[in-house]
Amino acid sequence: MLNGQEHTTACFHGICVKSAFRSRGHFQRLMQEITQYVAEYDSSIMFVTKPYLYKNYPYRMMIPEYDFAMNNPKLYQNKITLK
């Protein structure tokens, strides 16, 4: 629901093409298929880690993404619990 009305949203994660198959148009074809598929929805959301790959498509960055890495993950073994 959005503003009291039913609203359908398509959601997908970034497209991956194995390096051995790049530069053959696979990415472009997949994006064309996705664009046709999401046209049936009121809106669509795409989650990606490399937004520059999608600059030629009708998506725009809404929220900057942050990546975090641990310098030494072994220091934290058995010290992290999820609740």
N, C-alpha and C positions, 0 to 999 in steps of 0.2 A: 504494500500500500504506500502510496505517495500522495500527499495532500488529499487523503480520503478516497483515492481512486486506485483500482488495481493497476499495477505497473509490472511488466515483465522485463527482466534484465538477463542478457546473456553474459557469461563470464568465462574467460579463458586465460591461460597462462601463455607466456611467450612461445614462439615457434623455434624448434631446434632442428637443424639439418646437420647430419654427420659430415665432418670435414671432407671425407672422400667424395661426397655427393654435392658439394657446394658449387656455385657458379653454373648450375644447370637449370635454373628457373624454378626449383622446387619451392623455395621460400615465397616467391611471387605468386605462384599458383595456389599455395595454401592460403595466403592472405586474401586472394580473390575469392576463394571458397568461403572463408570466414566472413568476409564482407557481405556476401550473398546470404549466408546463414543468419547473421545477426540482423539483417534488414527486416526480419519477421518480428523482432522484439522492439520494445519501446526504447531501449537503450542497451549499451553493452559496456563492459569493463574488461580491460586487459591488464594483467599483471606481468611485468617484464623486468629483467635485470639490465637490459641494454636498450634503453629507449631510443637511442639514435638509429637503430635498425628500422624503426617504425615511423620515421619522420615523414615519409612520403604517403602515409596512409591517414585516414580521417580520425586519428586519435591524438589527443594532446595530454601532456603530463599534468596531473592534478595535484599530486602530493609527492614531494621528493622522497626517494627511498634511501634508506641507510643500511649499510652492511657493517657487521661487526665480526671481528676475528679475535681469537685468543692467541696470545704469544706462546703459552705453554699449557695446553689443555690438560696434561697429566697432573698438574698441580691441583686441579679441581676434581679429579676422579673421586667418586664416593662422597663428595661434599655438596653436591647439588641434588635437591629433591624437588619434585614437581607435586603440587597439590591442586 
